[in-house]
Amino acid sequence: MDSQYNQFIDLLRRRYSCRNYSQRQIPHDMLMQVLEAARLAPSACNRQPWRFVVVTDEAVRAKMLVRSRECFLNAPAVIVACGDHSSAWHRTADNKDHTDVDLSIAVEHICLAATTLGLGTCWVCSFDTAATREAINMPDGWEPVALIPIGYPAEGDQAPEKQRKSADEIIRWEKF
Ligand SMILES: Cc1cc2nc3c(=O)[nH]c(=O)nc-3n(C[C@H](O)[C@H](O)[C@H](O)COP(=O)(O)O)c2cc1C
């Protein structure tokens, strides 16, 4: 039997940026399973400065994705990962706002959980933030950090080979 580590690495390899979706609807329970993974994410000082808005309405999705790749319009739902700067932890030493760090972890939990359920996702940060805020009635103080189109991958869509730097390039021991 595969070790938990091997299963985990396999999951990381199977998660890919899906840009080719089937329009098949996602069962509500499945979306809730995916969102549970976000709820369990760690966050600085456990502030959980987030809200996840699931948008299925076609016109609203189109409004949010107006400046993004057209392929994302096919996904039957888009999760808007929203960050609350006023409740996020700010580091004492330099006041660094950790909203983006916290939201990034939760978004990746979503993407990985979706992969285990046979769903495709893609991180989308190239989007119209003003249009998105308006589309979902986002109040001041909040920021749409990322959009996550989610849906079943179109038939035949496959994870491409990972293009990554080698371990030698990115790891140093003891000193930078
Ligand atoms: C923070 C972040 C923002 C991204 N924004 C976009 C985006 O706006 N549009 C897009 O098509 N892909 C976007 N991506 C996907 C990356 O291009 C992709 O993760 C990278 O090429 C590695 O491929 P993989 O996800 O298939 O492993 C984003 C990824 C991250 C982590």
The ligand as an SDF file (V2000), in Angstrom:
LIG
                    3D

 31 33  0  0  0  0  0  0  0  0999 V2000
   -1.3640   33.2900   -7.2230 C   0  0  0  0  0  0  0  0  0  0  0  0
   -1.6730   32.6580   -8.5480 C   0  0  0  0  0  0  0  0  0  0  0  0
   -2.3340   33.3770   -9.5180 C   0  0  0  0  0  0  0  0  0  0  0  0
   -2.6640   32.7900  -10.7430 C   0  0  0  0  0  0  0  0  0  0  0  0
   -3.4270   33.4950  -11.6460 N   0  0  0  0  0  0  0  0  0  0  0  0
   -3.7740   32.8990  -12.8090 C   0  0  0  0  0  0  0  0  0  0  0  0
   -4.6110   33.5810  -13.7270 C   0  0  0  0  0  0  0  0  0  0  0  0
   -5.0450   34.7040  -13.5010 O   0  0  0  0  0  0  0  0  0  0  0  0
   -4.9510   32.9480  -14.8800 N   0  0  0  0  0  0  0  0  0  0  0  0
   -4.5090   31.6820  -15.1820 C   0  0  0  0  0  0  0  0  0  0  0  0
   -4.8530   31.1680  -16.2370 O   0  0  0  0  0  0  0  0  0  0  0  0
   -3.7060   30.9990  -14.3030 N   0  0  0  0  0  0  0  0  0  0  0  0
   -3.3470   31.5710  -13.1240 C   0  0  0  0  0  0  0  0  0  0  0  0
   -2.5650   30.8870  -12.2300 N   0  0  0  0  0  0  0  0  0  0  0  0
   -2.1500   29.5080  -12.5420 C   0  0  0  0  0  0  0  0  0  0  0  0
   -0.6530   29.3800  -12.8150 C   0  0  0  0  0  0  0  0  0  0  0  0
   -0.3620   29.8270  -14.1060 O   0  0  0  0  0  0  0  0  0  0  0  0
   -0.2540   27.9040  -12.6050 C   0  0  0  0  0  0  0  0  0  0  0  0
   -0.4700   27.5520  -11.2680 O   0  0  0  0  0  0  0  0  0  0  0  0
    1.2130   27.6110  -12.9500 C   0  0  0  0  0  0  0  0  0  0  0  0
    1.4720   27.8440  -14.3070 O   0  0  0  0  0  0  0  0  0  0  0  0
    1.5810   26.1590  -12.6300 C   0  0  0  0  0  0  0  0  0  0  0  0
    0.7450   25.2500  -13.3210 O   0  0  0  0  0  0  0  0  0  0  0  0
   -0.1600   24.2030  -12.5510 P   0  0  0  0  0  0  0  0  0  0  0  0
   -1.0860   24.9700  -11.6400 O   0  0  0  0  0  0  0  0  0  0  0  0
   -0.9270   23.4910  -13.6200 O   0  0  0  0  0  0  0  0  0  0  0  0
    0.7120   23.2890  -11.7610 O   0  0  0  0  0  0  0  0  0  0  0  0
   -2.2610   31.4600  -11.0100 C   0  0  0  0  0  0  0  0  0  0  0  0
   -1.5770   30.7360  -10.0180 C   0  0  0  0  0  0  0  0  0  0  0  0
   -1.3220   31.3180   -8.7980 C   0  0  0  0  0  0  0  0  0  0  0  0
   -0.6420   30.4850   -7.7230 C   0  0  0  0  0  0  0  0  0  0  0  0
  1  2  1  0
  2  3  1  0
  2 30  2  0
  3  4  2  0
  4  5  1  0
  4 28  1  0
  5  6  2  0
  6  7  1  0
  6 13  1  0
  7  8  2  0
  7  9  1  0
  9 10  1  0
 10 11  2  0
 10 12  1  0
 12 13  2  0
 13 14  1  0
 14 15  1  0
 14 28  1  0
 15 16  1  0
 16 17  1  0
 16 18  1  0
 18 19  1  0
 18 20  1  0
 20 21  1  0
 20 22  1  0
 22 23  1  0
 23 24  1  0
 24 25  2  0
 24 26  1  0
 24 27  1  0
 28 29  2  0
 29 30  1  0
 30 31  1  0
M  END
$$$$
